[in-house]
Amino acid sequence: MQQTELFNIDLIRRYDTAGPRYTSYPTAVQFNEHYDEATYRDYAKNSNASLNPLSLYVHIPFCDTVCFFCGCNKIATKDRTKSKPYLDYVNQEIIMQSALFNPERIVTQLHWGGGTPTFLSHSEIRELINSMKSNFQLLDDDTGEYSIEIDPRETKADTVAVLREVGFNRMSLGLQDFNPKVQKAVNRIQSEEQTFGVLEAARQEGFKSISIDLIYGLPHQTVDSFAQTLEQILSVKPNRLSIFNYAHLPTIFKPQRRISEADLPSPDEKLAILQHTTNQLIKAGYVYIGMDHFALPDDELAQAQNNGTLYRNFQGYSTHADCDLIGLGVSSIGKVGDSYSQNLKTLDKYYAQIDAGHIPIFRGITLNADDKLRREVITKLMCNFYLDIPSVETEYQIDFKKYFAYELQELAKQEQDGLLTITANRIEVLPVGRLLIRNICMNFDIYLRKHKEQRFSKVI
């Protein structure tokens, strides 16, 4: 695919609106407190009939320092003793959660996110993984997709060795930008030596896939400065790259109030950064997976997309579509059966619920038949860039043309703009539509249409 086919500046300007990232459908905006612990327990019990594999997510909220751009649920602290009581409570939640699931169900996917998971000491890392192994059936043959988010400022070669020893085989390295002026403006000082030292240690330890996370749209960034960062990264050829759009929402995320809006690149400069970045990565041999993600052609994400098995969940793109996802820790989100659920967001409430013997669920959503159908359509388009209409009609017993008459009218407008093609049997997203896949999927979002929610980031 040529860069000129992927990036159309006029279309991007025209479609640059706010919209969901669709890590779930319905999105978290639709979660409600009618979904409680009892509901979750019912779904967990019923899910055991399938014996589908499990995916475990653990949220580690602590960070040594706060990055001003961050919108994650985190606790900035220098006090390393805070992690011990937190892990004690997470261990209790692990025990309570494991009691709900058939012990024969294998954990094929595991992810630790944050915050900063490597805020934990080596002994705490081992203790947490041992708790998970004692209560769930983790794989010991390195065939699972076991990943962790890494802050290279918090990680040395000996930590990488410990992570590999306990079973992790994939990692995501947070970077954002190498430029010193940008780093100072966002309070994240991180050297090339630190970052590439961790990457090289991971390769020596046998990690299967290494991703680097960047953000465009940060203060003081220019086309030239961001291109220089990318050149430095391409010299070590990571398996994957995530190039995220910075969403400046200081009314929602307090740390962002320390970023001066006057220092942010203009909308035109931001688009130029994205255009040049896309060009650089395609030229370097990377495949555009979708939603800010690029991968080498031999990476498992690119291969899954080629064979139509790519999936998307709260951790991003995945090759494991058949898992029930169990969220562990404060604010974590799970997906069990045809439902989504989220844990309490603050430590005091999370601790209080566990002390009372409760799984700390505070909201979620039960999917109806329409939700499941629309989720299938959105997921297929997001992951594969096409939709096989007859297969959807067969699985959900619908007449696609009648059921989605309104949506097809809206898609026809995007077809005229060259984003996609529509035939009786197939919706095909064209190269210029791939960067705008969120806009395409938004046509199928019935909640967005009804409520016109604006609590989302810009699509570009």
C-alpha positions as CSV (number, residue, x, y, z in Angstrom):
1,M,0.0,0.0,0.0
2,Q,1.4,3.4,-1.0
3,Q,1.3,6.3,1.5
4,T,-0.5,8.4,-1.0
5,E,-3.3,5.9,-1.0
6,L,-3.5,5.8,2.8
7,F,-3.4,9.5,3.6
8,N,-5.8,12.0,2.0
9,I,-5.4,15.4,3.7
10,D,-8.7,16.8,2.4
11,L,-10.8,13.8,3.6
12,I,-9.1,13.8,7.0
13,R,-9.9,17.4,7.5
14,R,-13.5,16.8,6.5
15,Y,-13.9,13.9,8.8
16,D,-11.9,15.1,11.8
17,T,-14.5,14.9,14.5
18,A,-14.7,13.2,17.9
19,G,-15.7,9.6,18.3
20,P,-15.2,6.4,20.2
21,R,-12.1,4.1,19.9
22,Y,-14.4,1.0,20.1
23,T,-12.3,-1.0,22.5
24,S,-15.9,-2.2,23.3
25,Y,-19.3,-1.9,21.9
26,P,-21.4,-0.5,23.6
27,T,-18.7,1.9,24.8
28,A,-18.0,2.5,28.5
29,V,-20.2,5.7,28.3
30,Q,-23.1,3.3,28.3
31,F,-22.1,1.4,31.4
32,N,-24.6,1.7,34.3
33,E,-24.9,0.8,37.9
34,H,-27.9,-1.5,37.4
35,Y,-25.2,-4.0,36.5
36,D,-23.8,-5.1,39.8
37,E,-21.8,-7.9,41.5
38,A,-24.8,-10.3,41.4
39,T,-25.2,-9.8,37.7
40,Y,-21.5,-10.4,37.1
41,R,-21.6,-13.6,39.1
42,D,-24.4,-14.9,37.0
43,Y,-22.6,-14.2,33.8
44,A,-19.4,-15.8,35.1
45,K,-21.3,-18.9,36.2
46,N,-23.0,-19.2,32.8
47,S,-19.8,-18.6,30.9
48,N,-18.3,-21.9,32.2
49,A,-20.6,-23.9,29.9
50,S,-18.4,-23.1,27.0
51,L,-15.0,-23.7,28.6
52,N,-13.6,-20.9,26.4
53,P,-10.1,-19.8,27.4
54,L,-9.6,-16.8,29.7
55,S,-7.8,-13.5,29.5
56,L,-6.6,-11.8,32.6
57,Y,-6.0,-8.0,33.0
58,V,-4.4,-6.5,36.1
59,H,-4.3,-2.8,36.6
60,I,-1.3,-1.4,38.6
61,P,-2.1,2.2,39.2
62,F,1.1,3.6,40.6
63,C,3.6,5.9,38.9
64,D,6.8,7.4,40.3
65,T,6.1,10.7,38.5
66,V,3.1,12.0,36.6
67,C,3.3,12.6,32.8
68,F,1.3,15.7,32.1
69,F,-0.4,14.3,29.0
70,C,-1.7,11.2,30.8
71,G,-5.4,10.4,30.9
72,C,-5.1,7.0,32.6
73,N,-6.3,6.0,36.1
74,K,-3.1,6.4,38.0
75,I,-1.6,7.4,41.4
76,A,1.6,9.4,41.3
77,T,3.7,8.6,44.4
78,K,7.3,8.2,45.5
79,D,6.2,5.9,48.3
80,R,7.0,2.4,47.1
81,T,5.3,0.9,50.2
82,K,1.9,1.7,48.7
83,S,2.1,-1.3,46.4
84,K,2.2,-4.0,49.1
85,P,-1.3,-3.4,50.5
86,Y,-2.7,-2.9,47.0
87,L,-1.3,-6.3,45.9
88,D,-2.7,-7.9,49.1
89,Y,-6.2,-6.7,48.0
90,V,-5.7,-7.7,44.4
91,N,-4.7,-11.2,45.6
92,Q,-8.0,-11.4,47.5
93,E,-9.8,-10.3,44.4
94,I,-8.0,-13.0,42.4
95,I,-9.1,-15.6,44.8
96,M,-12.7,-14.5,44.7
97,Q,-12.7,-14.2,40.9
98,S,-11.1,-17.6,40.4
99,A,-13.8,-19.3,42.4
100,L,-16.3,-18.2,39.8
101,F,-14.6,-19.9,36.8
102,N,-14.0,-23.5,35.9
103,P,-10.4,-24.3,36.8
104,E,-10.0,-26.2,33.5
105,R,-10.3,-22.9,31.6
106,I,-6.8,-22.0,30.3
107,V,-5.5,-18.5,30.4
108,T,-4.3,-17.8,26.9
109,Q,-3.9,-14.0,27.3
110,L,-2.5,-12.0,30.2
111,H,-1.8,-8.3,30.4
112,W,-0.5,-6.0,33.1
113,G,-1.2,-2.3,32.6
114,G,-1.2,0.9,34.5
115,G,0.0,3.2,35.7
116,T,3.4,1.6,35.7
117,P,3.5,-2.1,36.3
118,T,7.3,-2.0,36.8
119,F,6.6,0.2,39.8
120,L,6.5,-3.2,41.6
121,S,9.7,-4.7,43.0
122,H,11.0,-8.0,41.7
123,S,9.6,-9.9,44.7
124,E,6.2,-8.2,44.2
125,I,6.2,-9.2,40.5
126,R,6.9,-12.8,41.5
127,E,4.3,-12.8,44.2
128,L,1.5,-11.4,41.9
129,I,2.2,-13.9,39.1
130,N,2.4,-16.7,41.7
131,S,-1.0,-15.7,43.0
132,M,-2.4,-15.8,39.5
133,K,-0.8,-19.2,38.8
134,S,-2.2,-20.6,42.1
135,N,-5.7,-19.6,41.2
136,F,-5.9,-19.8,37.4
137,Q,-4.5,-22.2,34.9
138,L,-1.7,-20.2,33.3
139,L,0.3,-21.7,30.4
140,D,3.9,-22.7,31.1
141,D,5.0,-23.5,27.5
142,D,5.3,-19.8,26.3
143,T,2.4,-20.2,23.9
144,G,0.2,-17.6,25.6
145,E,0.0,-13.9,24.7
146,Y,1.4,-12.6,28.0
147,S,2.2,-8.9,27.8
148,I,3.2,-6.0,30.1
149,E,3.4,-2.2,29.7
150,I,6.9,-1.0,30.5
151,D,8.3,2.4,31.5
152,P,12.0,2.3,30.5
153,R,12.8,4.8,33.2
154,E,11.7,2.2,35.8
155,T,13.2,-0.9,34.1
156,K,16.7,-2.3,33.9
157,A,18.0,-5.5,32.4
158,D,17.6,-7.5,35.6
159,T,13.9,-6.5,35.7
160,V,13.4,-7.6,32.1
161,A,15.0,-11.0,33.1
162,V,12.5,-11.4,36.0
163,L,9.6,-10.6,33.7
164,R,10.7,-13.2,31.2
165,E,11.3,-15.7,34.0
166,V,7.7,-15.4,35.3
167,G,6.3,-15.9,31.8
168,F,5.9,-12.5,30.0
169,N,6.8,-12.8,26.3
170,R,5.5,-9.5,24.9
171,M,6.0,-5.9,26.0
172,S,5.0,-2.4,25.2
173,L,7.5,0.4,25.8
174,G,6.2,3.8,26.7
175,L,8.2,6.6,25.0
176,Q,6.0,9.3,23.4
177,D,9.0,11.5,22.1
178,F,12.8,11.7,22.3
179,N,12.9,15.5,21.8
180,P,14.3,17.1,25.0
181,K,12.0,20.2,24.7
182,V,8.9,18.0,24.3
183,Q,10.0,15.7,27.2
184,K,10.4,18.7,29.5
185,A,7.0,20.1,28.6
186,V,5.2,16.9,29.4
187,N,7.4,15.9,32.5
188,R,8.8,12.7,31.0
189,I,12.5,12.8,30.7
190,Q,13.6,9.6,29.0
191,S,16.9,8.9,27.1
192,E,17.5,6.8,24.1
193,E,20.0,4.8,26.1
194,Q,17.3,3.9,28.7
195,T,14.7,3.0,26.0
196,F,16.8,1.0,23.7
197,G,18.6,-0.7,26.6
198,V,15.3,-2.2,27.7
199,L,14.4,-3.2,24.1
200,E,17.8,-4.9,23.6
201,A,17.5,-6.7,27.0
202,A,14.0,-7.9,26.0
203,R,15.4,-9.3,22.7
204,Q,18.2,-11.0,24.5
205,E,15.7,-12.6,26.9
206,G,13.6,-13.9,24.0
207,F,10.5,-11.6,24.1
208,K,8.5,-12.5,21.0
209,S,7.1,-9.0,20.3
210,I,8.1,-5.5,21.4
211,S,6.0,-2.4,20.7
212,I,6.9,1.3,21.2
213,D,4.3,3.9,22.0
214,L,4.5,7.4,20.7
215,I,2.2,10.4,20.9
216,Y,1.8,13.1,18.3
217,G,0.3,16.5,19.1
218,L,2.3,17.2,22.2
219,P,3.7,20.6,23.0
220,H,6.6,21.9,20.8
221,Q,6.4,19.0,18.3
222,T,7.0,19.7,14.7
223,V,7.2,17.5,11.6
224,D,11.0,17.6,11.7
225,S,11.3,16.9,15.4
226,F,8.9,14.0,15.4
227,A,10.5,12.6,12.2
228,Q,13.8,12.6,14.1
229,T,12.3,10.6,16.9
230,L,10.9,8.1,14.5
231,E,14.2,7.7,12.7
232,Q,15.9,6.9,16.0
233,I,13.2,4.2,16.6
234,L,13.3,2.7,13.2
235,S,17.0,2.1,13.6
236,V,16.1,-0.6,16.1
237,K,13.1,-1.9,14.1
238,P,10.5,-2.7,16.9
239,N,7.9,-5.3,15.9
240,R,5.1,-2.8,16.4
241,L,4.5,0.9,16.8
242,S,1.5,2.7,18.3
243,I,1.2,6.3,17.2
244,F,-1.4,7.9,19.4
245,N,-3.2,11.2,18.9
246,Y,-2.8,13.5,22.0
247,A,-6.3,14.5,23.2
248,H,-6.0,17.7,25.2
249,L,-8.9,17.5,27.7
250,P,-7.7,19.5,30.7
251,T,-11.2,19.8,32.2
252,I,-11.3,16.0,32.5
253,F,-7.6,15.2,33.2
254,K,-6.0,17.5,35.8
255,P,-2.3,16.9,34.9
256,Q,-3.0,18.3,31.4
257,R,-3.7,21.7,33.0
258,R,0.1,22.0,33.3
259,I,0.4,21.9,29.5
260,S,0.2,25.3,27.8
261,E,-2.2,25.2,24.9
262,A,-0.1,27.9,23.2
263,D,2.7,25.3,22.9
264,L,0.6,22.7,21.2
265,P,1.1,22.2,17.4
266,S,-1.7,23.7,15.3
267,P,-4.2,21.4,13.7
268,D,-2.5,21.7,10.3
269,E,0.9,20.9,11.9
270,K,-0.6,18.0,13.7
271,L,-1.9,16.6,10.5
272,A,1.4,17.1,8.8
273,I,3.1,15.2,11.5
274,L,0.7,12.3,11.0
275,Q,1.1,12.4,7.3
276,H,4.9,12.3,7.5
277,T,4.9,9.6,10.1
278,T,2.6,7.4,8.0
279,N,4.9,7.9,5.1
280,Q,8.0,7.0,7.1
281,L,6.5,3.8,8.5
282,I,5.0,2.5,5.2
283,K,8.4,3.3,3.5
284,A,10.1,1.3,6.3
285,G,8.0,-1.7,5.6
286,Y,5.4,-1.5,8.4
287,V,1.7,-2.5,7.8
288,Y,-1.1,-0.2,9.0
289,I,-3.1,-2.4,11.3
290,G,-5.6,0.3,12.2
291,M,-6.4,2.7,15.1
292,D,-2.9,4.2,15.4
293,H,-1.1,0.7,15.2
294,F,1.6,-0.3,12.8
295,A,3.3,-3.7,12.7
296,L,6.0,-5.5,10.6
297,P,4.5,-7.9,8.1
298,D,5.6,-11.0,10.0
299,D,4.2,-9.8,13.3
300,E,1.2,-11.9,14.6
301,L,-1.1,-8.9,14.4
302,A,-0.4,-8.4,10.7
303,Q,-0.8,-12.1,10.1
304,A,-4.1,-12.3,12.1
305,Q,-5.4,-9.4,10.0
306,N,-4.4,-11.1,6.8
307,N,-6.3,-14.3,7.8
308,G,-9.3,-12.5,9.3
309,T,-8.8,-13.5,12.9
310,L,-7.7,-10.1,14.4
311,Y,-9.7,-9.0,17.4
312,R,-10.0,-5.8,19.5
313,N,-10.5,-5.4,23.2
314,F,-9.6,-3.0,26.1
315,Q,-5.9,-3.8,25.7
316,G,-6.0,-2.9,21.9
317,Y,-5.6,-5.4,19.1
318,S,-5.3,-9.1,19.9
319,T,-5.2,-12.5,18.3
320,H,-7.5,-14.0,21.0
321,A,-11.1,-13.4,20.1
322,D,-12.7,-16.3,22.1
323,C,-11.6,-15.3,25.6
324,D,-13.7,-14.1,28.5
325,L,-11.7,-11.2,30.0
326,I,-11.4,-10.9,33.7
327,G,-10.5,-7.4,34.9
328,L,-8.5,-7.3,38.2
329,G,-7.5,-4.3,40.3
330,V,-8.9,-0.8,40.6
331,S,-10.8,0.6,37.6
332,S,-10.2,-2.5,35.5
333,I,-12.7,-3.5,32.8
334,G,-13.8,-7.1,32.0
335,K,-15.9,-8.8,29.4
336,V,-17.6,-12.0,30.5
337,G,-20.3,-13.6,28.3
338,D,-22.4,-11.0,26.7
339,S,-21.6,-8.3,29.3
340,Y,-19.0,-5.7,30.3
341,S,-18.1,-4.7,33.8
342,Q,-15.8,-2.3,35.6
343,N,-14.3,-2.2,39.0
344,L,-14.5,0.7,41.4
345,K,-12.1,3.5,40.5
346,T,-10.6,4.7,43.8
347,L,-8.5,2.7,46.2
348,D,-10.6,3.4,49.3
349,K,-13.8,2.2,47.7
350,Y,-12.0,-0.8,46.1
351,Y,-10.5,-1.8,49.4
352,A,-13.8,-1.4,51.3
353,Q,-15.7,-3.7,48.9
354,I,-13.0,-6.4,49.1
355,D,-12.9,-6.1,52.9
356,A,-16.7,-6.7,52.9
357,G,-16.1,-9.9,50.8
358,H,-17.4,-8.5,47.5
359,I,-16.0,-8.5,44.0
360,P,-15.6,-4.7,43.5
361,I,-17.8,-4.3,40.5
362,F,-19.6,-1.0,40.4
363,R,-21.1,-0.7,36.9
364,G,-21.4,-2.5,33.5
365,I,-23.8,-3.4,30.8
366,T,-25.7,-6.4,29.6
367,L,-25.7,-6.7,25.8
368,N,-29.0,-7.1,24.0
369,A,-29.4,-8.8,20.6
370,D,-28.9,-5.5,18.7
371,D,-25.8,-4.7,20.7
372,K,-24.2,-8.0,19.8
373,L,-25.0,-7.6,16.2
374,R,-23.6,-4.1,16.0
375,R,-20.5,-5.1,18.0
376,E,-19.9,-7.9,15.4
377,V,-20.1,-5.4,12.5
378,I,-18.0,-2.8,14.2
379,T,-15.3,-5.3,15.3
380,K,-15.0,-6.8,11.8
381,L,-14.7,-3.5,10.1
382,M,-12.2,-2.2,12.7
383,C,-10.0,-5.3,12.6
384,N,-10.2,-6.5,9.0
385,F,-11.3,-3.4,7.0
386,Y,-14.1,-5.4,5.4
387,L,-17.5,-7.0,6.3
388,D,-18.9,-10.2,4.7
389,I,-22.6,-9.4,4.7
390,P,-24.0,-12.9,4.0
391,S,-22.1,-14.3,7.0
392,V,-23.6,-11.6,9.3
393,E,-27.1,-12.3,7.9
394,T,-26.7,-16.1,8.5
395,E,-25.3,-15.8,12.0
396,Y,-27.8,-13.2,13.2
397,Q,-30.8,-14.1,11.1
398,I,-31.4,-10.7,9.6
399,D,-31.8,-9.0,6.2
400,F,-28.8,-6.7,6.4
401,K,-30.2,-4.3,3.8
402,K,-33.4,-3.8,5.7
403,Y,-32.0,-3.9,9.2
404,F,-29.3,-1.4,8.4
405,A,-31.2,0.8,5.9
406,Y,-30.3,4.0,7.7
407,E,-26.7,3.0,8.1
408,L,-26.3,2.1,4.5
409,Q,-27.6,5.5,3.5
410,E,-24.9,7.1,5.6
411,L,-22.3,4.8,4.3
412,A,-23.3,5.7,0.8
413,K,-22.1,9.3,1.5
414,Q,-18.7,7.9,2.6
415,E,-18.6,5.7,-0.5
416,Q,-19.0,8.8,-2.6
417,D,-16.0,10.3,-0.8
418,G,-13.9,7.2,-1.6
419,L,-13.7,5.8,1.9
420,L,-15.3,2.5,1.1
421,T,-17.2,0.4,-1.4
422,I,-20.5,-1.3,-0.9
423,T,-21.9,-4.3,-2.8
424,A,-24.7,-6.7,-2.1
425,N,-22.3,-9.0,-0.3
426,R,-19.5,-6.9,1.1
427,I,-18.4,-3.6,2.6
428,E,-14.8,-2.9,1.8
429,V,-12.8,-0.1,3.5
430,L,-10.5,1.4,0.9
431,P,-7.0,2.6,1.8
432,V,-8.0,6.2,2.2
433,G,-10.7,5.1,4.6
434,R,-8.5,3.2,6.9
435,L,-7.3,6.1,8.9
436,L,-10.9,7.1,9.2
437,I,-12.2,3.7,10.3
438,R,-13.7,5.2,13.5
439,N,-15.9,7.5,11.3
440,I,-17.1,4.5,9.3
441,C,-17.9,2.4,12.4
442,M,-19.7,5.4,14.1
443,N,-22.5,4.9,11.5
444,F,-23.4,1.6,13.3
445,D,-23.3,3.1,16.8
446,I,-27.0,3.4,17.8
447,Y,-26.1,5.1,21.1
448,L,-24.0,7.7,19.4
449,R,-26.9,8.5,17.1
450,K,-29.4,8.7,19.9
451,H,-27.5,10.8,22.4
452,K,-24.8,12.6,20.3
453,E,-22.3,11.9,23.0
454,Q,-19.2,14.2,22.8
455,R,-17.1,12.6,25.5
456,F,-14.6,11.2,23.1
457,S,-11.2,12.2,21.5
458,K,-10.8,13.4,18.0
459,V,-10.5,10.6,15.5
460,I,-7.2,12.0,14.1
